[in-house]
């Protein structure tokens, strides 16, 4: 929820930043990303995202 409602909107609104992708293996979350963030790719792992060439990451976890 933090990524969807906090991180993604602020990253997209910040000048000079690009939301390069979202890491999730959850099919429901992938569908949410496709709906909320058209064109933003999803990745199965942080390693895959890093291999795509990102410069920085932000992490949201559930307790």
KEKE-3310 file (N, C-alpha, C; in steps of 0.2 Angstrom, whole numbers, plus 5000, padded with zeros to 4 digits):
npx = (5004:5010:5019:5010:5002:5010:5024:5025:5016:5024:5036:5033:5029:5040:5052:5064:5065:5061:5049:5055:5051:5042:5044:5036:5029:5017:5002:4990:4994:5002:4993:4987:4997:4998:4986:4986:4998:5001:5012:5023:5035:5035:5044:5051:5060:5072:5084:5082:5076:5087:5096:5090:5095:5093:5095:5093:5083:5067:5059:5046:5038:5028:5023)
npy = (4994:5006:5009:5010:5021:5031:5031:5029:5040:5051:5050:5050:5063:5071:5081:5077:5064:5046:5034:5018:5005:4992:4980:4965:4949:4946:4942:4950:4962:4965:4967:4979:4988:4989:4995:5007:5013:5014:5007:5006:4995:4978:4968:4953:4952:4961:4961:4959:4972:4980:4976:4981:4994:5004:5018:5021:5015:5013:5006:4997:4988:4975:4972)
npz = (5000:5004:4993:4982:4986:4992:4988:4974:4968:4973:4967:4954:4953:4956:4949:4937:4941:4937:4937:4937:4938:4946:4959:4961:4964:4965:4957:4958:4962:4952:4942:4948:4946:4932:4930:4937:4934:4920:4908:4916:4920:4928:4940:4945:4955:4965:4961:4947:4944:4947:4937:4926:4926:4936:4946:4959:4973:4981:4996:5001:5014:5021:5038)
capx = (5000:5014:5021:5005:4999:5015:5031:5024:5014:5029:5042:5031:5028:5046:5055:5070:5064:5057:5047:5057:5048:5039:5045:5031:5028:5009:4998:4985:4998:5004:4987:4986:5002:4996:4980:4988:5004:5002:5019:5028:5036:5035:5050:5050:5065:5076:5090:5080:5076:5094:5099:5087:5099:5090:5100:5091:5077:5064:5057:5040:5037:5023:5025)
capy = (5000:5012:5010:5013:5027:5036:5031:5030:5047:5056:5049:5053:5070:5074:5083:5073:5056:5042:5027:5013:4999:4990:4973:4961:4943:4945:4944:4955:4968:4967:4970:4986:4992:4990:4999:5013:5015:5011:5007:5005:4987:4975:4964:4947:4953:4967:4960:4961:4979:4983:4974:4985:5000:5009:5022:5021:5011:5014:4999:4996:4981:4973:4968)
capz = (5000:5004:4986:4978:4988:4994:4984:4967:4967:4974:4962:4947:4953:4957:4943:4936:4943:4933:4940:4932:4938:4953:4961:4965:4961:4966:4951:4959:4963:4945:4939:4950:4943:4925:4930:4940:4931:4913:4905:4921:4920:4935:4940:4950:4960:4966:4956:4940:4943:4947:4931:4921:4926:4940:4950:4966:4974:4988:4998:5005:5016:5026:5044)
cpx = (5004:5017:5016:5002:5004:5021:5029:5021:5020:5035:5039:5030:5035:5050:5062:5070:5060:5055:5049:5054:5046:5041:5039:5030:5020:5005:4993:4988:5000:4998:4985:4991:5000:4990:4982:4993:5006:5009:5025:5029:5036:5041:5048:5055:5069:5082:5088:5079:5082:5097:5096:5090:5096:5096:5099:5084:5074:5060:5051:5039:5031:5026:5021)
cpy = (5006:5014:5013:5020:5033:5036:5033:5037:5052:5056:5052:5060:5074:5075:5080:5066:5053:5036:5022:5007:4997:4982:4970:4954:4941:4947:4949:4962:4970:4970:4978:4990:4994:4995:5006:5017:5012:5012:5006:4997:4985:4970:4959:4948:4959:4967:4961:4968:4982:4982:4978:4992:5005:5012:5022:5017:5014:5007:5000:4989:4981:4970:4962)
cpz = (5000:4997:4982:4980:4990:4989:4977:4965:4968:4969:4956:4947:4954:4950:4942:4938:4938:4937:4935:4932:4946:4953:4964:4961:4962:4960:4952:4960:4956:4941:4941:4947:4936:4925:4932:4937:4924:4910:4910:4922:4928:4934:4946:4956:4960:4961:4949:4939:4943:4940:4925:4921:4930:4944:4957:4967:4981:4989:5002:5007:5021:5032:5045)
residu = (UNK:UNK:UNK:UNK:UNK:UNK:UNK:UNK:UNK:UNK:UNK:UNK:UNK:UNK:UNK:UNK:UNK:UNK:UNK:UNK:UNK:UNK:UNK:UNK:UNK:UNK:UNK:UNK:UNK:UNK:UNK:UNK:UNK:UNK:UNK:UNK:UNK:UNK:UNK:UNK:UNK:UNK:UNK:UNK:UNK:UNK:UNK:UNK:UNK:UNK:UNK:UNK:UNK:UNK:UNK:UNK:UNK:UNK:UNK:UNK:UNK:UNK:UNK)
# end
